[in-house]
Amino acid sequence: MKKMMLRLMTVIAALMTIAGLLSGVARAADKKVMVIGVRGEVTAAMTAYVSDALDKAEASATPVVLDIDTYGGQILEADNIKKRLLEATVPVDAYISGNALSAGTLLAISCEHIVMAPSAVIGAAETIPNDEKTLSTWVGILRSAAEARGRNADVVAAMADKRIAIDGLTAADELLTLSADTAQQWGISDGTAETREDALKLLGYSNYAVTDKPMSFEAQAAQFLTSTTVASILFLVAIVCMGIEIFTPGFGVFGIVSIICFALYFGGSLLAGYAEWWSGALLIGGIIMIGIEIIVPGFGFFGIAGTVCLFAGLFFVSRDAKTFLTVLAVGVVGAAVVLPIVFKVLKKLGLVRRIVLGENMLPEEGYVSHEQIPSLLGEEGVAESVLRPAGVVVIGGMRYSVVSSGAYIERGRPVVVVEYTPGRIVVEEKR
């Protein structure tokens, strides 16, 4: 009896142990961590992507890890992301798998904990342009993030301001960039991990299910199109093609390319979320009016109104005035340089004849606007049609288009030429 009871108790204990293990596994499986890939240029599209991912993570109380590999980007957008990271209601950590340079530095130090890959670096956060006002503002933003996360603010500031010297770390006139080991020594990072899995373990997420939050195609397209380099190239090509189209009869391929570039410029801003429909309407309206001006000779109302609407639309689809002026300067200056080169290339290819007149049309070479007629002043003829006042007369067996001096002349009446200039013959009835 005792043996049976002992066996029963053993079985019950084993079942309870198994149930406990299964319960622990189930609880572990319920734990999730979201990994957000921060890669490429920091733009408005990146801000929207990170903010959306954090909203979803907060809704499910899921901790977040940023997988960072960026050479930087736009200061304004980096500051917007910083604010969102500091305000997050869930834990937000960072794994620097590649580089956290320039604006990427701010994103990394705005996280609670930082783990770096052995080959990763952080720093080199000098601003462009590097004027005193911009630099001072940027250093202040970096310091505030470092202090909010309990990191050495002087070390972080030295990554942007090379005038800051720190004994044993960096001298004056040296922009600070830290390797993984040095960053850990100076308290900027909290450890080093070879892989993302190792980083998650180091951050305390070894038993968590990993949920990747990849950037959508729309967000990737917006990030690409709103980068300063791509936006400047799109604007430059649009301006150059529009300039060529203006000097081209009718409407052709250059006009189509120009419209496509303007559309991509606006589309990126729309996808990134800082362009409104009315700014696109201004842009489209400007393009349409300039198209009308290209078809209709002369530079009048449509040309002026179209130009105003076009540049107003471009201004309002830009992220800010500074970005607009940068892109505008690149487009205008670039067009002034590129257009003459394009015309020379087209001339060599023999295509310039379709765009501009390549030779002088001199009268002695046979280029005349009307038929050369010897002076008919005083010559007599007969009205072949009624002149009221324009009509046709026959003079010396030849038919001529003429006008009367004002009087009505019936058909068949004799006439005499009283005024003659090339292209104009004036007659009156012979008395």
Sequence and secondary structure as in RCSB ss.txt:
>XXXX:A:sequence
MKKMMLRLMTVIAALMTIAGLLSGVARAADKKVMVIGVRGEVTAAMTAYVSDALDKAEASATPVVLDIDTYGGQI
LEADNIKKRLLEATVPVDAYISGNALSAGTLLAISCEHIVMAPSAVIGAAETIPNDEKTLSTWVGILRSAAEARG
RNADVVAAMADKRIAIDGLTAADELLTLSADTAQQWGISDGTAETREDALKLLGYSNYAVTDKPMSFEAQAAQFL
TSTTVASILFLVAIVCMGIEIFTPGFGVFGIVSIICFALYFGGSLLAGYAEWWSGALLIGGIIMIGIEIIVPGFG
FFGIAGTVCLFAGLFFVSRDAKTFLTVLAVGVVGAAVVLPIVFKVLKKLGLVRRIVLGENMLPEEGYVSHEQIPS
LLGEEGVAESVLRPAGVVVIGGMRYSVVSSGAYIERGRPVVVVEYTPGRIVVEEKR
>XXXX:A:secstr
 HHHHHHHHHHHHHHHHHHHHHHHHHHHHH EEEEEEEES B HHHHHHHHHHHHHHHHTT  EEEEEEE  B H
HHHHHHHHHHHH SS EEEEEEEEEETHHHHHHHTSS EEE TT EEE    SS  HHHHHHHHHHHHHHHHHTT
  HHHHHHTT TT  BTTTB TT   EEEHHHHHHTTS SEE SSHHHHHHHTT TTSEEEEE   HHHHHHHHH
TSHHHHHHHHHHHHHHHHHHHTSSS  HHHHHHHHHHHHHHHHHHHHT   HHHHHHHHHHHHHHHHHHHSSS  
HHHHHHHHHHHHHHHHHSSSHHHHHHHHHHHHHHHHHHHHHHHHHHHHTT GGGTS  S   GGGT  SS     
 TT EEEESS BSSEEEEEETTEEEEEEESSS B TT EEEEEEEETTEEEEEE  
